[in-house]
Amino acid sequence: MSTLNKGEQVMDGLLLSQYSNSPLLRQYLMAYVGEMDELFYNLEEVYYGRFLETAVGVQLDVIGIILQQDRNIDIQSIYFAFKAAVGTTLPATGGFGTIADTSEGGIFKSLYNLGASVEPLTDDAYRRVLQCKANLLNKDNITIEDIYEAVYIILGRVPASIEVAEPANLEVEVNLLSSDTRNDEYLLLLYMSKYFSPAAMTFSINLI
């Protein structure tokens, strides 16, 4: 997002035309302007880091503190695994597993998460969680339209098919295509449902 040569751009805008094509003069000036590039770059990094749409890393964590939303969300960690071939001892599953059910995959996991009890969200996922929560906290009442919007924000895309059943018998149901919804997205939606499921309502997601 930040500009790497803002100082050079400023110099080109101020340099008289008769000097702009002088390579020796430009090289001399760039000895000073190069440091301005670094200054402008860091200023833009600080500025854009204040916005949810462009913040990264620790900058997102600071916004999370404001929204009282930690990056380390306590949901089941999902590990990738291949479906077992005939005659092997690997679990013959659809390919994914969780800590709660190790029979469903659980073969591979990131080196960064070995020994960790809670897997921190990536910047992309964490940003979507913060956007969703910030949007919902500004609502006096949660409507069906708000639930549709929350699902869209968490997924980061418009689902191929989605249906939110009208609250009945104190239950809200969201129907999504299993072929269009990853397991980690499913778990994240369940976690965030406490913010968009109306009070006194139970919430469920059906993958069809």
Protein Blocks (a to p, Z undefined) as FASTA:
>chain_A
ZZfklmmmmmmmmpcfklmmmmklmmmmmmmmmmmmmmmmmmmmmmmmmpmklgghjlmm
mmmmmnopafbdcdddddddddddehiabdcdehiacfklmmngjlbccfklgoiabdcd
dfklmmmmmmmmmmmmmpfbdcfklmmmmmmmmnopacfbdcddddeehiacddddfklc
cfklmmmmmmmmmmmgcghiacddddZZ
